[in-house]
Amino acid sequence: MSETVMLVIPDELARRAREVASATHRRFEDVVLDGLRRAVEEPDVEAMSDVSLLSLAEATMNPADQDALGALLAIHREGRLTEGESARLDALMADYRRGLVLKARALKEAVARGLRPPLADDAA
């Protein structure tokens, strides 16, 4: 079941969503829906228990997805991706990026709670 909703989106946000849609060959509506889905489904790292937070801060992509991503990137470098492989690569890259963002947010919160030391400043 679906629900129809009318949204008024700020011009800058709409422009950026249209750029993503164009770059990824997707419908504008699908890009907006994916963004909304991520905002609703992402865990609230600030509300996580210490154990869950530390687990997320140490999370990695599962080995099967890592292997598939590596193989698809190699095929992409060779210029031999099929349409289906390209879609799978896009999905894996989106999952990878989403995981990195969640991991970074969890690490930031773990440092703020004193559960992890701050990252070393190599510039000093």
Sequence and secondary structure as in RCSB ss.txt:
>XXXX:A:sequence
MSETVMLVIPDELARRAREVASATHRRFEDVVLDGLRRAVEEPDVEAMSDVSLLSLAEATMNPADQDALGALLAI
HREGRLTEGESARLDALMADYRRGLVLKARALKEAVARGLRPPLADDAA
>XXXX:A:secstr
          HHHHHHHHHHHHHHT  HHHHHHHHHHHHHHS  GGGS HHHHHHHHT    HHHHHHHHHHHHH
HHTT   HHHHHHHHHHHHHHHHHHHHHHHHHHHHHHTTSS     TT 
